[in-house]
Amino acid sequence: MSNNSYFIKEQQRNTKRLRNLIADLPSFCEEYFRGIEHTTSILTRINYAYDLRIFFDFLTKEIDVFQDLSPFSFTLEHLDQVQVLHIEKYLEYTTYYTNPNNEEQDRQNSEMGKARKLASVRSLLSYFFKKEKINRNVAQLVDTPKLTEKPIIRLEVDEVAKLLDAVESGEKLTANQRRYHKYTKSRDLAILTLLLGTGIRISECVGLNITDFDFNNNSFKVTRKGGDQEILYYGDEVKDAILNYLEERKKIQTLPGHEDALFLSIQKKRISHRALQNLVKKYAKIVSPLKRITPHKLRSTYGTTLYQETGDIYLVADVLGHKDVNTTRKHYAAISEEKRRLAARVIKLRED
């Protein structure tokens, strides 16, 4: 399966997911999702659909004026009756609530999660207000939950080395994990070295094919979010790890359709997002048990290291595939702040 074929299939799966979610929403939502299709990604629309399903479930169960309705019978006239107080109650409700599709499953949201849920409601109301199909957009009057800046969680230099050592030795794995370690060691080392050495996203890593790599130029082709393709470069450590893995990879008879997939699961097919997440979690827990290290945190580790070495925020943004450098600056500019503090401490005006 080619890289493009993989992403086409992924797009098809996401499209089906979105259609199923829209089927659970008021009928006017179909127009809304069609209207924002050209300005949002499929994953953004899926997240909006999940949030709106919770929103309409809340309105029809918790707000008196809508309790005779179901989400399916909710109309634009009803949407125009939504008040600021209703949305504020909704945000409070999402702090801790029950999954509408599974009453045995509880969910909770941080201020960040509630801010995203408010953004989904704002987007819906804004769309129909601009189309002059509702008379007001009360969501704009609701204050965004106050967000506190979180420090970047990443691996320190010594932790990176310990992580790769843990993969090679397998010493601190459980007995059950060690049973599979001899089969996956070279693959796991190649994956972690690639993530730490290039900063690519988990979806980009999962979608890689063998034919995406040019080992003569230490480069590979990656498909970014949105489908854009770019050429990225890697160092010799990454090259050595992948070539070593490919020697093992040659001995594996893959399932049909997965012949060109770079990273394979034990089931001899393209590795899944979940399997890659669990792989990172397994080794990271050994070297840094107090940090919740995910594939995205390895991306942060790479971005931080690159910025510390170069001081070039535009280079970091380009390599990480950020379309807006302000996204990069938001995450990594704090490092410059620390350097400025260090400079202030270094200068002595009087001898002690």
C-alpha positions in Angstrom: 0.0 0.0 0.0 1.5 3.4 -1.0 1.7 6.3 1.4 -1.1 8.1 -0.5 -3.3 5.0 -0.4 -2.9 4.8 3.3 -3.9 8.4 3.9 -6.9 8.0 1.4 -8.1 5.0 3.4 -7.6 6.9 6.7 -9.6 9.8 5.2 -12.4 7.4 4.2 -12.6 6.0 7.7 -12.7 9.4 9.2 -15.4 10.5 6.8 -17.6 7.5 7.9 -17.0 8.4 11.5 -18.1 11.9 10.9 -21.2 10.8 9.0 -22.2 8.5 11.9 -21.7 11.3 14.4 -23.8 13.8 12.3 -26.6 11.2 12.2 -27.0 11.6 16.0 -27.3 15.4 15.8 -30.1 17.8 14.8 -30.8 17.9 11.1 -29.5 21.4 10.6 -26.0 20.3 11.7 -25.5 18.6 8.3 -25.6 22.0 6.6 -23.1 23.4 9.2 -20.6 20.6 8.7 -20.9 20.9 4.9 -20.4 24.7 5.2 -17.1 24.4 7.2 -15.7 21.6 5.2 -13.3 23.8 3.2 -11.9 25.7 6.2 -11.4 22.8 8.7 -9.7 19.4 8.7 -11.7 16.2 9.0 -10.4 15.6 12.5 -11.5 19.1 13.6 -15.0 18.4 12.3 -15.1 15.0 14.1 -14.1 16.7 17.4 -16.8 19.4 16.8 -19.3 16.6 16.2 -18.4 14.8 19.5 -18.7 18.1 21.4 -22.0 19.1 19.8 -23.5 15.7 20.6 -22.7 16.3 24.3 -24.1 19.9 24.0 -27.5 18.9 22.6 -27.8 15.9 24.9 -27.2 18.3 27.8 -29.8 20.9 26.6 -32.5 18.3 26.1 -31.9 16.6 29.5 -30.9 19.5 31.8 -32.5 22.7 30.5 -36.3 23.0 31.3 -37.4 24.7 28.1 -35.9 22.0 25.9 -36.8 18.9 28.0 -39.7 17.9 25.8 -37.3 17.6 22.9 -34.7 15.1 21.7 -31.5 16.1 19.9 -33.2 14.9 16.6 -36.2 17.3 17.1 -34.1 20.3 18.0 -34.5 23.0 15.3 -32.9 26.3 14.5 -35.8 28.1 16.2 -34.8 26.2 19.4 -31.2 27.0 18.8 -32.1 30.7 18.8 -33.6 30.3 22.3 -30.3 29.2 23.8 -29.1 31.7 26.4 -25.8 32.6 27.9 -26.8 31.0 31.2 -27.5 27.7 29.3 -24.0 27.6 27.9 -22.4 28.5 31.2 -24.3 25.6 32.8 -23.1 23.4 30.0 -19.5 24.2 30.6 -20.0 23.5 34.4 -21.7 20.2 33.5 -18.7 19.1 31.3 -16.4 19.3 34.3 -17.7 15.9 35.1 -20.5 14.1 33.2 -21.7 10.8 31.9 -21.0 9.7 28.3 -24.3 10.1 26.4 -23.7 6.8 24.5 -22.5 4.8 27.6 -24.1 5.6 30.9 -21.5 3.5 32.7 -18.7 5.7 31.5 -17.9 9.0 33.2 -15.9 11.8 31.6 -14.2 14.9 32.9 -12.7 18.0 31.4 -10.0 20.4 32.4 -10.3 24.1 31.7 -8.6 23.4 28.4 -11.2 20.8 27.5 -14.0 23.1 28.4 -12.5 25.9 26.3 -12.5 23.5 23.3 -16.1 22.6 23.9 -17.1 26.3 24.0 -15.2 26.8 20.7 -17.4 24.1 19.1 -20.6 25.8 20.3 -19.3 29.2 19.2 -18.4 27.8 15.7 -22.0 26.4 15.3 -23.8 29.5 16.4 -21.4 31.8 14.5 -22.1 29.9 11.3 -25.9 30.2 11.5 -25.7 33.8 12.7 -23.7 34.8 9.7 -26.1 32.9 7.5 -28.9 35.0 9.2 -30.7 31.8 10.2 -30.6 32.7 13.9 -30.9 36.2 15.4 -28.1 36.2 17.9 -24.8 34.5 18.8 -24.9 34.3 22.6 -21.8 32.0 22.7 -19.7 35.1 22.0 -20.9 36.5 25.3 -19.6 33.6 27.3 -16.2 34.0 28.8 -13.6 31.4 27.8 -12.4 29.3 30.8 -9.2 30.7 32.2 -6.3 28.7 30.9 -3.0 28.4 32.8 0.2 27.9 30.9 1.6 24.4 31.5 5.3 23.7 31.4 6.5 21.7 28.4 6.8 18.1 29.4 9.8 16.6 27.7 12.7 14.2 28.2 16.0 15.6 29.4 19.2 14.7 27.5 20.1 12.0 30.0 16.6 10.6 29.9 16.7 10.3 26.1 19.9 8.3 26.3 18.4 6.1 29.1 15.2 5.6 27.0 17.2 4.2 24.0 19.3 2.1 26.3 16.2 0.6 27.9 15.0 -0.5 24.4 18.4 -2.1 23.6 18.8 -3.9 26.9 15.1 -4.8 27.8 16.3 -5.3 31.3 13.5 -3.6 33.2 10.7 -4.9 31.1 8.2 -7.3 32.7 8.5 -11.0 32.0 5.6 -10.9 29.5 7.1 -7.8 27.8 10.5 -9.6 27.4 8.8 -12.5 25.6 8.2 -10.1 22.6 11.2 -7.9 23.1 13.5 -10.0 21.0 11.1 -9.7 18.0 10.4 -6.0 18.4 13.7 -4.5 19.7 15.1 -3.3 16.4 11.7 -1.9 15.4 11.1 -0.2 18.7 14.6 1.4 18.6 14.0 2.6 15.1 10.7 4.2 15.9 11.9 6.0 19.1 15.1 7.1 17.3 13.1 8.5 14.4 10.6 10.3 16.6 13.3 11.8 18.8 15.6 12.6 15.8 13.0 14.2 13.5 10.0 15.4 15.7 7.4 13.9 13.3 3.9 13.3 14.5 2.5 9.9 15.5 0.2 9.9 12.4 3.2 10.8 10.2 5.2 7.9 11.6 2.4 5.4 11.3 1.9 6.3 7.7 5.6 5.9 6.6 6.5 3.5 3.8 9.9 2.0 3.0 9.9 3.7 -0.4 9.5 7.1 1.4 13.2 6.9 2.4 16.3 8.0 0.4 19.2 6.6 2.5 21.8 8.2 0.1 20.6 11.7 1.1 19.4 10.9 4.7 16.0 12.1 3.7 12.4 10.9 3.7 9.0 12.0 2.5 6.4 12.7 5.1 2.7 13.4 4.6 1.6 16.2 7.0 -1.8 16.9 8.4 -4.0 18.0 5.6 -2.2 15.8 3.1 0.7 18.1 2.2 4.0 16.2 1.5 7.4 17.4 2.6 11.0 16.2 2.5 12.7 16.0 5.9 16.2 15.0 6.8 17.7 12.9 9.6 21.1 12.2 11.1 23.3 9.1 11.0 21.9 7.7 14.3 18.4 7.6 12.8 19.8 6.2 9.5 21.6 3.4 11.4 18.6 2.5 13.5 16.2 2.3 10.5 18.7 0.3 8.3 19.3 -2.1 11.2 15.5 -2.6 11.5 15.1 -3.1 7.8 17.4 -6.1 7.9 15.0 -7.7 10.3 12.0 -6.3 8.4 13.1 -8.2 5.2 12.5 -11.6 7.0 8.8 -10.8 7.7 6.1 -11.9 5.4 3.6 -9.2 5.7 -0.2 -9.4 5.2 -1.5 -8.4 1.8 -1.7 -4.6 1.4 1.0 -3.9 4.0 4.1 -4.8 1.9 5.5 -1.3 1.8 4.6 -0.2 5.4 7.7 0.7 7.2 6.8 -0.2 10.8 4.9 -3.4 11.3 2.9 -4.8 14.3 3.3 -8.3 15.7 0.4 -9.2 13.4 2.6 -8.4 10.4 0.5 -5.3 9.3 1.1 -1.6 9.5 1.5 -0.6 13.1 -1.5 1.3 14.6 -1.6 4.6 16.4 -2.6 2.8 19.7 0.2 0.3 19.4 2.8 3.1 18.9 1.4 5.1 21.8 1.7 2.0 24.0 5.2 1.4 22.8 6.3 4.8 23.9 4.5 4.6 27.2 6.1 1.2 28.0 9.7 2.4 27.7 9.1 5.9 29.0 7.6 4.5 32.2 11.0 2.8 32.9 13.2 5.9 32.6 10.8 8.7 33.7 7.9 7.2 35.8 6.8 10.7 37.1 6.3 12.1 33.6 3.5 11.2 31.3 5.5 10.8 28.1 3.6 10.3 24.9 4.7 10.4 21.2 3.8 14.1 21.2 6.1 14.7 24.2 8.9 13.1 22.2 8.0 15.7 19.5 8.3 18.4 22.2 11.7 16.9 23.2 12.9 17.3 19.7 11.5 20.8 19.2 13.0 22.0 22.5 16.5 20.5 21.7 16.5 22.0 18.2 15.5 25.5 19.6 18.1 25.3 22.3 20.8 24.4 19.8 19.9 26.9 17.0 17.8 29.6 18.7 15.9 29.8 15.3 12.2 29.7 16.0 11.4 29.8 12.3 13.5 26.7 11.6 11.8 24.8 14.5 8.4 25.8 13.0 9.4 24.7 9.5 10.8 21.3 10.6 7.8 20.5 12.9 5.4 21.4 10.2 3.7 24.3 12.0 1.8 26.5 9.6 1.9 29.4 12.1 5.2 30.3 13.8 3.1 31.7 16.7 2.2 28.1 17.5 5.8 27.3 17.8 6.7 30.4 19.7 3.9 29.7 22.3 5.5 26.4 23.1 9.2 27.1 22.9 9.7 30.8 23.5 9.7 30.2 27.3 13.2 28.8 26.8 14.4 32.2 25.7 12.8 33.7 28.8 14.9 31.3 30.9 18.1 32.3 29.1 17.3 36.0 29.7 16.9 35.2 33.4 20.3 33.4 33.4 21.9 36.5 31.7 20.5 38.7 34.5 22.0 36.5 37.2 25.4 36.3 35.5 26.0 40.1 35.6 27.5 41.3 38.9 27.7 45.1 39.6 29.5 44.8 42.9 31.8 42.1 44.2 30.3 40.1 47.1 
